[in-house]
């Protein structure tokens, strides 16, 4: 199946961006302009991953190592008036699957940045507005798809064996595996990257390190 045909199965009116004009320049971060203009695929990948390295190498060592060895293609695509990055990643099975890296310019004014841990804010504003599996959207979600726990119904709460240890109104799920598991941060208790693994149908795991869990879950999703 042609790549564009595949992409349009999951999004409407997807196009692959190949030319740099004034409209494109205004729609993407400055660092992306040089990457888009790089024709050699390996060099293009290297430049994009250097942004990851500079921002979060310490926090996501396993993820970065896997991406460095297994990103095979890197395209810029456009849909819904936004330009994003499409990573073609060789999975543990040997096949190429696609992950989307959102555009940081799409989330610059979000209210969620107030109280957000600095490293996470740096990810959204300088790396990607979410990084997730293209077909399902599972992964680090875009700012617009962050789960606000206080606005959701959680039937599991009535069945918890221990008292709830987070404030639902100040807790946000930034990672969603697509199967009812969230890695969430309570803004009232997020020092030292403190987080919770929240299950839609099981006991939560409190006081885990946000980046350690993100690193593990992302790496697992590639395998």
C-alpha positions, 0 to 999 in steps of 0.5 A: 500500500502506498504511504499516502493511501495508508495515512489517509485511512486514519486522517482526512486529506493528508498531504506530504510536505516537500516544499518550503514556502512562506506559509510552511515557514510560518507553520513550523518551528524554526528548527524544522525548516532546516530539517525539512530542507535536508534531502538526505534521509539519514541526515534528516533523521539525525537532525530531528533526533538531536532535538530529542537528545538536547531536550530529554536524553537523560529522561528517555535513554531507552526510547532515544536509543531505540529511535536512533537505531530504528527510525528509517524514514522521517516525513513532514505531513499536513492535515487539519491545517497543521504540519507534523512529523511522521516517523517510520520506525522499524518495530521489533517484528521487523515491519515499519510502523508510523508514529506522529510527532505533533507540532509544538506551535499548536500548543503554545497557549495551553492553560495546562502549562501552568503548573506543568513540570518543566521537563514535560513543558520543554517536551511539548514546546521544543520537541513535539506536541505529543508523540503517539502511534499514528493509527490509534493515537496511543502514546504521549498525547497531544495537549488537546487530548490530555485527559483531565481526570476531574472531567471523566467518569471513573467507575474504578473509584468505587472499587478501590481498596485504598483511599484515593491518593490524588486530587482528580481535579488537578490530575492529568493523563499525558500518556494513554496506551489506548487500553485504559492505562494512563500515566498521569500527573497530579499538579499538586504533587508533581515534585521530582517528576512524581506521577501515578499509573492509572488503570481504568479497571485496576488499583493505581500505582502511586509515586512512580517516576513519570519519565521512567514509566514513559521511557518503559512504555514507549520502548515496549510499544516499539517492540 
